[in-house]
Amino acid sequence: MESLQATPYAPIFVANVAEQTRGKELEVSCCRNSSVSLCVQMVLSLTTDPSVLTRFMSAFASNFRVVCMHCIASHIVQTLLEAALKYLRDPSAFTEAEEESAEAAQEEENCRIKEERSKNSKEKKVKDEEGALESERETGEGKAVMDALVNPHDKVTYWVLHLGRFCLANLQEFMYSPLASPVIRTLVQVLGGCNSQGLTRTRKRTDVALVDGYKNESVEAVEVPEEFGGLLKEFTIALKEQPDLLDVITTSITSLLLQTLMLVLHIKDQKALASLLKHIGKTLFARSNNEREPAPALLDTSASFMVEKVFKFSSAKSFAKIWKKYLSGQFLTMALHPVANFCVQRAIECAVTAEQFQEMYEELAPGFDDLRVHGHTTVLVCVAAACARFSTYQARFLKAIMETLHCAEPADRNVLFVPLTLHMMTYESYETMKPEMKVVYQGSLLLQNLFKFSKTKKVVDSLLSMEVNALKALSCSPSGSHVLDAFIKGPSVSDKARDKLINKLRGCFCELAMDKYGSRVLDNVWDVATLNQKIVIAEELSQKEHLLTGSAFGSFAVQKFALYHFKHRRNEWNQLQKSKKKAINIFQSILETE
């Protein structure tokens, strides 16, 4: 779609395809051919003619149940909703086609009448209660109203509201449908004016949106008609009043709908969000008869996602109440659970004060060994990050991790702390297995956070005591390279320690420069190196310039380090390095003053 949009012929192509769908909107939308569906979605996404949108809307208005429960058409309904929001955001970007003959209009009307008669003859009887039957009758009236409206803005607004009321009337059925539930999620976003196209297509994409887009407030909020806000409140009330809210929370597809609503309210209505979070919290954190066990919902996979969102969007005051009332006293038990440990990670990340984090730490500290054995080392990573963030318990945590890996005593084992952490194994296991340099991802993250501590001498000494080959392998490792990046950029790592690393890597610079990950480490080393150290690096690289230029990553080093100037115009090269250093220092001082 992006490649088509970039061509100058895109408007002509879209207009031609849109014209071919005239009078066949329902037919092409319910076609089992996925290519046809994708083509229709592309047309609806790229068209700047509002009449194309309103044609499909009018065709769907009398067939909401059919299109929302259809394996292909339901995706087109989502695209149409997204296109509706795009139109409401900037109607001036849409221009209605001037040429629409009376003959074409009449043909369209005849096709619609024919389709409606065909539908009436084939449509099954609705087996739900009277509310669903009434909503079906209303859709027929809705089509008549849409046909009577002239202004495209009024048509689009009316259609979104009418679809919303239909979905609300059938919420109990639609929210559990794998086809209709994504439509409702998109609808809720449109009612809230949240321009997040494509983020409700799959669970994976939705979760990315939930965590990244909304929490970072990167999703654009669009001004929508007032009626949208009223209908959004009705959806909120309807979901809050579900007779079995726990089932809604623990069922993956309905849980996503509830999460989407929470996130829309986070942008549009903080007061309504607070009320919803309070109501959900009572169900989420309700404990069983055994007060010593965590709430059952905390141990459920689908509900755990909901718990994370409740943590993220609760105010500091509300989160403090949740911690005191529901989590305190159960924290270690949850951390050792295969599902609840994710809730523990989010809770640590959401800690607001140092005192609150210290309470969490005190509960978790006795179980650090068990966390490693159970493989829940990400909890330890979160603890390390919080220690760095709050500047508290840093020395205590470092000592505890060394004890967990059995390298605290005797003192001569301290030098193995970094290798043991990289593999997340004890001293005895490491001595027995002598594993190759395959870095555990969580071990890398843990060390990266440790280099943010105010006192890093033991970690630094351990890293610098590693053999050259081990450091080279670490530099060229996808996860391990980030450890060296953190070492180089560490605020508490001394210049002397960085000098030692550069000296140890002598003879390896060419290999690093030609490696995907090692080249990034070398870039960071270059940025902190003194002029004399840069000369040492450049001399080594210039001797193998022919190898570097033939390498995809090495060629970048040739350009960045200006090796040609280094070999043939040394004075200019020296001046260039000094001016770059000066510019970096000036820029850094500006950032610090701000």
N, C-alpha and C positions, 0 to 999 in steps of 0.2 A: 504493500500500500504506500509506503514511504517513497519507493522508487517511482511509482506512478504519479504521486503528488508532486514530485520534483520536475516532471516533464511539462512542457508547455501545452501538450495535447490533453492533459488530464481533464479539464472542464468539458471539452468536446466529447471525450470518451464517456464521462459520467453522465452527461446529458443524453447521449445516444442510448446508453444502457437503461437509464431511467425511463426513457420514452418507450422502450420495448416492454417495460413492466406495466404500462398503463392498462388498467382493466384486469390485470392478472396478479395483483398484489398478493392476494391470499394464496393463489396457486404456486407462485414462485417461492413464497415464504415457507410453505409447508412441503416443498419438494424434498425428497429424500437424498437428492444429490448434494453433497456437502459443498461442491464447487459453486453451485448456484447460490447456496446460502451465503458463502463467503463473498461472492460477487455483489449480492444485494446489500450485505453489511458494508461493503466498501463504498457502494453508491450512497447509502444513507449517511455514512461518515464524511464523505467528501463533497456531497452536493451543496450548492449555495442557493438552490431554488427551494423556497419553503413549500411550494405546491407539491413537490415530490414527497416531502415528509408528511404533509397533511393527507395526501392520497393514501399512503400506507396506514396512517392513523385512522382514517375514516373506514378503511377496509377491515382493520382490526377491531374497531369499536363494537361491532356486533358479533365478534368471535373471540372475546377475551379468553374464555375458558379453553378454546381450541388452541390458540397460539401460545398461551402461557404454559400449557401442559404438553406441547409438542417438542420433540427432541431437537428439531432444527429451528422452528419458528420462535421458540423461547429466546434463543440467542439474538434473533433479529429484533425482538421486542426490547431487549436490553440495549442494543445499538440504537434503536429509535428513541429510547429514553435519553441516552447520552447525547444524541443529536438534538433532542428537544432542549436540553440544558444548554448546549452550545448555541442554539438559536436565541434562547432567552437571555443569554449573557451578552450577545451582540447582534441584535436583529439587523443592524445596518450592514453586516457582512453578507447578508442574504439578499438576493434580488430575484423576484419572481419572473419567470419567463413571460415575455410579452405576448408571444404567439401561442394561443390556445384556442383553436377553432371550435365553433359550436358543434361541428360534427364529431370532433374528438371528445368533447365534453359529453355529448349525447351517448356516444359509444361506451364511454366509461360508466355512465349511469346505467345503461342497459346491462353491461357486464355485472355490475354490482347487484342489480335486481335478480339476474339469473343465478348468481352465486348464493344470494340470500335464500332463494326458493330451493336451491339444491341442498343448502344446509338444513333448512326446515324439514326436508323430506328424509334426511339421513341422520340428523343429530339424535343422540341417545337421550333418554329421559334422565334428568338430574336426580341422583339418588340421595343427595344430601337434604338437610332440613329446609324449612321455608325461607330462611335468610338467603341461601344460595339461589333458590328459585326466583326470589324477588330481584336479586342482583342480575340474573340473566335477563329478566324482563327490562330492567333498567338499561342494559347495554343496547337493546334495540332502540329505545328512546334516545340514548346518547348518540347513536349514529345519525338519527334524524336531526338532532340539535347541531351536530358538527356540520352536516350538509347545509344547514340554514345559516351558519356563521360565515362571514365574508372575510374578516381580518385574520390573516395567518397567526398573529400573536394570540388572538382569542381562541382559535382552533387548537393551537399547541397547548395552551394553558388548560383549556377545557378537557382535552384528551388525557393529559397527565393526571388531572384531578379525578376524572371518571375512571381511569384505570386504577388509581389509588383506592377509590371507594369500593371498586369491585374486589380488589385484592384484600381489602380490609374486611369485607363481608364474607370472604372465603378464607380468611387467615388461618383458621384451624386446619384446613385441608392443605392449603398452598404452602405453608411454612415447613411442612414435613416432606414436600415433594422435591426431589433432586432437580427438577426442571423449573418449577415455579418459584422455589425459594430464592435462587439467584436473581430472578426478575424482581422480587420484592426487595432484595438487598440493593439493587440498582435504583429502584424506585425510591427507597428511603434516602439514598444519597442525593437524588435529584430534588426531592422535597426539601432537603436541607441545603440545596444549592452547592453541593460539594462536587467540584469538577475533577473526578478521578477516573477517567475513562479506562476501562479494561482491568480495573483492580478487583472486580468481583467475579471474574470468570472461573477461577479455580481457587481451591483452598490455599495453595502455596502463594499465589499472587495476592490473595486477600490478606494473608497474614503479613506479607511484606508491607502492604499498604497500612495495615493496622499499626505495625510497630514503627515503621520509618516515616511514612507520609504524614499521618495524622499527628503522631506525638511530636514530630518536629515542625508541625504546622506548615508543611510545604504544599498541602493540598489547597487549591484555590477555592475560595468561597464566593459564590455568585449570588447577586441579588435576585431573589425570586418573588413571585406574587405572594401577598399576605396569606391567601388561602392555602398555600403550600404548608406554611407553618402550622396552621390549624389542623390540617390533615396529619402532619407529622406528630403532633401532640396526641391525636386519636390513636395512631399506631403505638405510641409510647404507652398510653393507658391500656390498650388492648393486650400488649405483651406483658405488662406488669400484672394484669388481672388474669393471666393464664391459670387455670385450675391446678395444673401440675407444672409449676415453674421449674422444679428440679429436673424434670424430664426434658424441658426445653434447654436447660443449661448443659445437661449431660449428653444430649444428642448432637452430634457434630454439625449437622446441617442447620439446625435451629440455633445452636450456639453461635454460629457465624453471623446469623441474622441479628441476634441480640448484640453481638460485639459491634457490628456495623452501626446499629442504632446508637450505641454508646459513643462511638467515635464521631458520628454526625452531631450529636448533642454536645460533644466536647467543643466543637467549633461554633455551633449555633446557639446553644442554650445551656449555660453552665448550671443554672438553677434546676432545670429539668434533669440534667445529668446527675446532680447530687442526689435528687430524690430517687432516681432509678438505681443508682449505686447502693443507696441505703437499703432499698427494697430487695435488690439482688443479694446483697451481703447477708441479710437475715437467712436466706435460703442456702447460700453457699457455705456459710460457716456454722450452720446448725449441726451440732454434734450428736452422735449416737448415744445410747444409754451409758456407754463406757466413757467417762469424762477424761480418761487418760489417753485416749486415742484421738488423733486429728479428725476433723470433720470428714465424713465419707466423700464429699464433693472434692476435697483437696487431693484425693487419691485417684480421681477419675481423669482420664486423658483429655476428654473434651472440656470438662469443667476446669481443668488446670489452665487452659488458655483464657477462660473467663476470669479466673482468679488473677492472672497476670495483668489483664486489662483493668480490673478493679484496682489493683495496686497502683498502676501507672496513672490512672485518672482521678484517684482520690486526692483530696486536699491533704496538706500536712497534718491537720488536726484529725481528719477522718482516718488517715493511715495510722496515726499514733493509737487511736482507739482500736483499730483492727489488730495491731501488734499486741497491745496489752490484753485484749479480751480473747482473741482467738489463736494467736500464734505463739505467744510467750509460754514456755513450758513444754511445747510440742516441737520446737524448732529442730532439734537434732533427730528426732524420730522422723520428721518430714524429710530432712536432708538425706537420710539413708533409704528413703522410699524411692523406687524407680520412677515414679511419676511426680510425687510431691516435691522432689528435690528441685524441680524447675521453678516451682512457686517460691522456694527458699532463695533461689538465685535472684529472682525478681524483687523479692522483699529486701534483700541486702542492697540491691541497686537503688531501691526507692527510699532507703533510710535517709531521714532528713537531718538529724543531728548526730554529733559524735557520741553523745550519751546513748542514743537509741541503738546505734551500731555496736557500741561496747556491750550492751545487754545481749545483742545477737551473738557477738563473739564469745561471750562467756558461756553461752549455751552450746555453741558448736565446738569450742576448743577441746573438750574431752573426747570428741569423736573424730579428730583429724585422721588418726590411724585407720579407723573404720571407713571413713570417706574414701581414702586411697584404695583400700582393699575392695570396696564395692564399685570402684571406678567412677565415683562421683566427684572427680577432681575439679570440675568446673565450679563447684561450690567454693573450693579453696581459691580459685582464680578470682571469684567475686569478692571474697574476704580480702585478698591482697589488694584489689582495686579500691575497696573501701578504706583500707588502712592508708593507702596513698592519698585518697581524696580527703579524708578527715585528719590526716597527719597524726594518727593515734595508733597505739599498739604495734608499731612497726617492728621494733626490736624483739618484742615478745612473739610476734607472728613468725619472724624469720627463725628464731630459735625453735619454735614449735615445729616448723616445717623441717628443719635440720634433724630434729629428734624423730620425726615421722619417717624420715629417710635413713635413719640410723647413722648419721654422719656428724652428729654434734660432739660426741665423745668416742674415742680420744680425739684430741685436737688435730692430729695429722690427717684425719678423715675430712676435715673441713674443705680441703682443696678439691674434693670430688663432688661438692654440693651441686655445681652447675651440671655436670654430666648426669648425676642422679636425677636431678629435676627434669632435665631434657627427656629422660626415659621414664620418669615417674616410677622408679623402682628403688628398693632399699639397697644399702651398701652390700649386704650379703648376696643378694640376687645379681647385682651388677658384677661382683667379683667372680661369680660362678659362670655367668652367661657371656660377659664381655661383648655386649651387643654392638653392632655396627651403628654408625651415626644416622639412625632413623629417628627423627625427633617426634615426640608425642606433642600433638597440637596444644593440649592444655598445659603441658610443661613449658612450652614456648611462651604462652600467654602469662603464665605465672612469673617467669623470669622478667618479662617485659614490664610487669607491674613492680617487681622488686627493684628494678633500676630507677623507678620513680621515687623510691624512699629517700629520706634525708641522709641516712647512713648506709652506704652500700659496699663498704670495704671488703667484707667477707665474700660477697657475691663477685665483686670485681677481681679479687685475688684468685678465686676459684676459676674464673673464666680465663685469666691470663696465664694460669698454670697448665692449661690444656696444651697438648702437642700441636705443632704447626699443621699437620695433616688433619687433625680433628677440627681445628679452627677453619681450615679451608673447606672441609666437608660441611661444616656448620654454615659457612657463608653461602654455599651453593645449595642449601636446603630450602625448600619453600617456606617452612615454618621457622627453621633455625636462623635464616637470614634476618628475620625481624628481631631476634634476640640481639644480634650484633648492631642492628640499627638503633635499638633502645639503649644499648651500651654507649654508642657513639654520641647519641643525643641526650643521654641522661643528665639531668641538672646537677646531680651530686657526684658525677664521675669526673675526676680531676683530669687536667690536661696531661699530667704525667702518665696517668693510666692509658690515655688514648695514644700517647707516644709509644708506650710499650706494645700496644696492639699493632700499630703501624710497623714497628720494627720486627715483630714476630711474623708479620705477613710478607716480609721481603722475600722475593723469589716466587711469590704466588700471584702477583698483581696481574700478570698477563692471563692466567687461567681464570681469575675472578672477572676480568674485563670481558671475557668471551662467554661467560655464563649468564643465563637469564637473571638469576637471583644474586649471584656474586657481583654482577655489574652494578646493581643498586647499592650493595654494601660499599663497593669501591667509590661510588659517587658520594656517599655520605662521608666516607673517610676523607675524600678530597676536600669536601666543604669545611671540615674542621682542621685540616692539616695546615701547618705553618709553611712558609715559602720554601724553607730548606727541605721539609718533608715532601713537598710537591715536586721539588727537583729530583729527589730520590725516586719517587714513583714514576715521573716522566722519563727519567733516564732508562729505567727498566723497561717501560712500555715502548719507548722509541726504538729499542734494539729489536723488537719483534713487531714493528709496525705493519710489515707485510702480512703477518698472521691476523692482526687485528682488523685490517681493512677488508679481509676476506670473511670476517665473521659478522653476523647480523648485529650482535650486541657490542662487539669490539669496535666496530666502525663508529659507534656513538662516542666511545671513549676517545678515539682519535680526534673527533671534532670538539668534544667538550674540553679536553685537556690541551687542545691546540698543539698537538705534537709536531706538526710541520713547522710552526713558529719556534717551538722549543729547539728543534734541530738546526734551523737555518737563520732564525732571527731572535736570538736569545734575549737581547736587550728589550725588544718589543714584548716578548713573552713575559719577562719579569715585570714590566710596567703594567701589562694587562692583568696579571695576577694581583698586583698591589691595588689597582683601581677597582677590581671586582671585590676584593676584601673590604676596601673602604666603603663601597656602595652597600655591601651587606651590613656592615656595622652601622651605617647611617639609617638604613631601613629598620634594623633591629631596635635602634634607639627610639625611632618614631613609634614603633609598636609598643615598646615599654612605656612611653609617656602616655599613650592612649589607654 
